[in-house]
Amino acid sequence: MSSKQAILFINGEVNLAFCERYITQQHQTLPLYCADGAYHKIATSKPLIEKLVAIIGDGDSATSLTTDIKRKYILKEDQNFTDFEKALSYLYDQGFKEVLIFGAGGGELDHTLSNIFILLRYKSLLTLKLIDEYSYSFLLNPSTSIENVKGKMISIIPLMQLDNITLTGCKYPLNDAQLAFDGQLGARNHAVKNKVEIQYKNGNGLIIISHEPYHNFDEKTHLPS
């Protein structure tokens, strides 16, 4: 059985300096994989390339790879699935339980939206976390608890609806509310306690948590919890 966690790069925007620093400081021991096309995002980074285990995809980028890198290529040609899906399927088959994903946003909007909805397809199989230079995000479970977030920006985006949601620990709490893509959103809130708790009955939602404190957070008005 493989290690439970892996890093995956896909072909969106990547701040290479941030990724190097974040992975080196927090996830140095984890294996790293790329979906087809994403290899070129990290090709100039020695610390990331040294961690690279495999590239997964349909071969679009394979012709431009060096011989050494080609040996790491896992060819999956099924055009009914994106390279992101192929990579997640491969990692699941390898026994991974949690995947930290870089490069999910930016670029063409349809890619970004597709990547978010792909998370829903794999929700029952893998714990997936999207990471960029501003924040990290993941799909909510009906009961979710997050710690050490005091002062951080918290946004909850319904996909497409969240019923009977209760949110505590934030500046703007919710009590048995409904969030919907065409109605009330839970964006641009922020934590006023170290622990934020969310419960809901039905639906799906993405929570986005900033790395840095919310710029309007006033520590003096909120005693330590």
C-alpha positions in Angstrom: 0.0 0.0 0.0 1.3 3.4 -1.0 1.6 6.4 1.4 -1.8 7.9 2.1 -1.0 11.4 0.7 0.3 12.5 -2.7 0.9 15.9 -4.4 -0.6 16.4 -7.9 0.1 19.2 -10.3 -2.5 19.9 -13.1 -2.3 22.4 -16.0 -3.6 25.6 -14.5 -1.8 28.6 -13.0 1.2 27.8 -10.8 3.2 30.2 -8.7 6.4 28.2 -8.7 8.1 30.1 -5.9 5.1 29.6 -3.6 4.8 25.9 -4.5 8.5 25.2 -3.8 8.3 27.0 -0.4 4.9 25.5 0.6 5.8 21.9 -0.3 9.3 22.1 1.1 8.1 23.5 4.4 5.0 21.4 4.9 5.0 18.3 2.6 8.7 17.5 1.9 8.2 13.8 2.2 5.2 13.4 -0.1 5.6 11.9 -3.6 4.7 14.2 -6.5 2.8 13.5 -9.7 1.8 15.6 -12.7 -1.1 15.4 -15.1 -0.1 15.7 -18.7 0.9 19.2 -19.6 1.6 20.2 -16.0 5.1 18.9 -16.1 6.2 22.0 -18.0 4.9 24.2 -15.1 7.5 22.7 -12.7 10.2 21.7 -15.2 12.6 24.4 -14.1 12.2 23.6 -10.3 14.9 21.3 -9.1 13.3 20.6 -5.7 10.0 19.6 -7.3 11.4 17.6 -10.2 13.5 15.6 -7.7 10.2 14.5 -6.1 8.4 13.7 -9.4 7.3 10.0 -9.5 5.1 10.0 -12.7 3.3 12.0 -15.3 -0.2 10.7 -16.2 -2.1 11.6 -19.3 -2.9 11.0 -23.0 0.6 11.8 -24.3 0.1 15.3 -25.7 3.2 16.5 -24.0 5.3 13.4 -24.2 7.1 14.2 -27.5 8.8 17.2 -25.9 10.1 15.4 -22.8 13.6 14.2 -22.3 14.3 10.4 -22.3 14.7 10.3 -18.5 11.4 12.1 -18.0 9.6 9.9 -20.6 10.4 6.9 -18.5 8.1 8.4 -15.8 5.2 8.7 -18.2 1.9 6.7 -17.5 0.0 6.7 -20.8 -3.8 6.8 -20.5 -5.4 7.6 -23.8 -9.2 7.5 -23.0 -10.6 10.7 -24.4 -13.8 10.4 -22.4 -11.8 11.7 -19.3 -9.6 14.7 -18.7 -6.0 14.2 -17.7 -7.0 15.5 -14.2 -9.5 12.6 -13.9 -7.0 10.1 -15.3 -4.4 11.2 -12.7 -7.0 11.0 -9.8 -8.0 7.5 -11.0 -4.4 6.4 -11.2 -3.6 7.7 -7.7 -6.7 6.0 -6.2 -5.7 2.7 -7.8 -2.2 3.2 -6.2 -3.8 3.3 -2.8 -3.6 7.0 -2.0 -6.3 8.5 0.2 -5.6 12.2 0.0 -4.3 14.3 -2.9 -3.0 17.9 -2.6 -3.7 19.6 -5.9 -1.7 22.5 -7.4 -2.7 24.3 -10.6 -6.5 23.8 -10.5 -7.3 27.5 -11.1 -6.4 30.2 -13.5 -6.1 30.0 -17.3 -9.3 29.3 -19.2 -12.5 29.5 -17.1 -14.0 26.3 -18.4 -11.0 24.4 -17.2 -11.3 25.9 -13.7 -15.0 25.1 -13.4 -14.5 21.6 -14.8 -11.8 21.0 -12.2 -14.1 22.0 -9.4 -16.9 19.7 -10.5 -14.5 16.8 -11.0 -13.9 17.0 -7.2 -17.5 16.0 -6.8 -17.1 12.9 -8.9 -14.2 11.7 -6.6 -15.6 12.9 -3.3 -16.5 9.4 -2.1 -13.1 8.0 -3.2 -10.5 10.6 -2.3 -9.9 13.5 0.0 -8.9 16.3 -2.3 -7.5 19.7 -1.4 -6.9 22.5 -3.8 -3.9 24.8 -3.0 -2.8 28.0 -4.5 -0.8 31.0 -3.3 -3.8 32.7 -1.7 -5.8 29.8 -0.1 -6.6 26.2 0.2 -10.0 24.6 -0.4 -11.9 21.4 -0.2 -15.4 19.9 -0.4 -17.4 20.1 2.8 -18.8 17.0 4.6 -22.1 17.3 6.4 -20.2 17.8 9.6 -16.9 19.7 9.2 -14.6 21.2 11.8 -11.6 23.4 11.0 -9.1 24.5 13.6 -6.3 27.2 13.9 -8.1 29.5 11.5 -8.8 32.6 13.6 -8.5 35.7 11.5 -8.5 33.8 8.2 -10.9 34.5 5.3 -13.6 31.8 5.0 -15.8 31.4 2.0 -18.4 28.7 1.4 -19.5 28.2 -2.2 -22.6 26.0 -2.7 -22.4 23.4 -5.5 -25.2 24.0 -6.3 -27.1 24.2 -3.0 -26.5 23.6 0.7 -29.6 23.0 2.9 -30.0 23.7 6.6 -26.5 24.9 7.0 -25.2 26.1 10.4 -21.9 27.9 10.6 -20.2 28.9 13.9 -16.9 30.6 14.7 -17.1 33.2 12.0 -18.0 36.9 11.9 -21.2 36.2 10.1 -22.6 32.9 11.5 -25.4 30.9 9.8 -28.3 29.1 11.6 -30.3 26.5 9.6 -29.8 28.6 6.5 -29.8 27.8 2.8 -27.0 28.7 0.4 -27.5 28.4 -3.3 -25.6 29.2 -6.5 -28.5 31.4 -7.6 -29.2 32.8 -4.1 -27.3 33.6 -0.9 -23.6 32.7 -1.0 -21.3 32.4 1.9 -18.4 34.3 0.4 -15.9 36.6 2.1 -16.6 35.8 5.7 -13.8 35.4 8.3 -13.1 33.4 11.4 -13.3 35.1 14.8 -12.4 31.9 16.7 -9.7 29.3 16.3 -12.3 26.7 15.5 -14.9 26.9 12.8 -17.7 24.3 12.6 -20.1 23.6 9.8 -23.1 21.3 9.7 -25.6 20.9 6.9 -28.2 18.3 5.8 -28.2 18.1 2.0 -26.1 19.3 -1.0 -22.4 20.0 -1.7 -20.2 23.0 -1.1 -16.6 24.1 -1.4 -14.9 25.9 1.5 -12.0 28.2 0.8 -9.6 29.3 3.6 -7.0 32.0 3.1 -3.4 31.4 4.1 -3.1 34.9 5.5 -5.4 36.8 8.0 -8.3 38.7 6.6 -7.2 42.3 6.1 -10.1 43.7 8.1 -9.7 41.3 11.0 -9.3 43.2 14.3 -7.6 41.0 16.9 -8.3 43.4 19.7 -12.1 42.9 19.3 -11.9 39.1 19.6 -10.4 37.5 22.7 -8.6 34.2 22.2 -11.0 31.3 22.1 
